Amino acid sequence: MEPQRIKLDTQFGTVYLKGKLDRVDERILDGRRYIVVLDYKTGDYRLPRKDISKVCSMSNRRDIKKAIGSFQLPLYIYLFCESKKISPSIVQASFYSLREIKEEFLFGQGDSQKLLEIYLTAARKIVSEIMCPDSDFVRDDSDEYYCRFCPFFGLCKR
């Protein structure tokens, strides 16, 4: 698919996110028609956490990160639904490991529309914290894995 762009409104303004989906399928799962957004993985990956009900009450990005793990698939669902003008209730997402030849679904049997809104609320909180003019941006030192691929490595001098 061609790269898509979506907007995410926050209390400090609008940010635009861009992504390119690996694959989108139409499937029948448990007797219902779904659209499945697939993200192929060649190496290790972290499936976002499924029990995220307390995320909306969290106030800072470190706590949200611990609770969620990854925003990639939820934001891909949002990107796809917004670009195609369809309801998230018929969209699922999965990581497909090319190394292990296995597929793991993001939401399982959960209500994808409700769960997606929780992810989006958390994403808005994180972006708002980053954009807040009254607080200094502080890098996240909790996981060195991300620093290896960070395009701003030279700026933070880690």
Secondary structure as GFF3:
##gff-version 3
##sequence-region A 1 158
A	DSSP	beta_strand	4	10	.	.	.	ID=ss1
A	DSSP	beta_strand	13	19	.	.	.	ID=ss2
A	DSSP	beta_strand	23	29	.	.	.	ID=ss3
A	DSSP	beta_strand	32	41	.	.	.	ID=ss4
A	DSSP	three_ten_helix	55	57	.	.	.	ID=ss5
A	DSSP	alpha_helix	61	68	.	.	.	ID=ss6
A	DSSP	alpha_helix	72	84	.	.	.	ID=ss7
A	DSSP	three_ten_helix	88	90	.	.	.	ID=ss8
A	DSSP	beta_strand	91	97	.	.	.	ID=ss9
A	DSSP	beta_strand	102	105	.	.	.	ID=ss10
A	DSSP	alpha_helix	112	131	.	.	.	ID=ss11
A	DSSP	alpha_helix	144	147	.	.	.	ID=ss12
A	DSSP	alpha_helix	153	156	.	.	.	ID=ss13
###
